Amino acid sequence: MTRRPYEARFAREVGLAVRELDGDDGKELRAALEQAASDPWSWPQADRYDLDDTVRVVTTRAAIAHYAILPEPPHLWVFAITVL
């Protein structure tokens, strides 16, 4: 049985920051977020000491993005980004 990818939803500020990334930096982050959508557990926990393992962090050369895995309806909430 194949699981459908999670839908990714972005906080407004995160979406704006992602759109402003140039060229390869934007492509790298988009590819990383697509990986998260297809396998939400593929990225490490945001805080290894946190008891909530549903908060994950995506890191690329240009950005660090945090997302939460939400079960109903199944989606990723990308709630924070730091552009390096």
N, C-alpha and C positions, 0 to 999 in steps of 0.2 A: 504494500500500500504506500503510495507516494503522498507525502504531506505537501500541501500547497504552501508557498512562501507566505510569511507574515507580511501584512501591509505595514509600511513605515509612515508614521505621522510625525510632523515636525512642528516644534514651537515656532512661532512667527519669526523670532530673531534668529533662530538656527537656520531656517530656510533662506533667509536673506543672506546670512553669512556664507552658506554653501554656494549660493548663486554667484557670489562675488569672487570666489576662488578662481584663479586663472588656469587655463590650459591643463597641463598634466596634474597639477595639484587637485583641481576639481574632479578630474577623471579618476584619480587614485581614491579620493574620498568617496565618490559615488560607487566605485567598485567595492570598496570596503563595506559600505552600507548595504549594497545588494547582497554581499556575502552574509551580513547579519540578518537580512530579511529571509534568506533561504535557510540559514542555520543560526538562530539567535544565540545559541550557547557557544558559538565558535570564538567569540571574543572573551577576554578575561573579565572577572568581576572588577567593578570600579574600586572597591575597597576589599582587600582579601580578608579583613577582620570583620566585615559587615555580615550580619546574620541574613540579610536579604540578598540572595544570589541572583535575583532577577535584574539588578542594575549592572550594566556592562559598559565597557569603554572600548572605543575604536580609536586606534592611533595610526596616523599617517605622518609623512614628512612635514605636512603643512597644517595639520589640525588634530585636535583631540576632541572626540564627540562622546557624550554619555547618552545611553538609552536604557529604557526599562522595558522588560518583556511583560506585556499585559495579556491576560488570558481571554477576556470576554469584551468585545470580540477580539480574536487573536491579532495583536498588532504590536509594533514597536513604537514607543514614544521617545523620539529623539528630543531631549529637553535641554541640552546644554552643549555648547561648542566653544573651544578656544582655538583661535587661529594663530599659528606660530609665525 
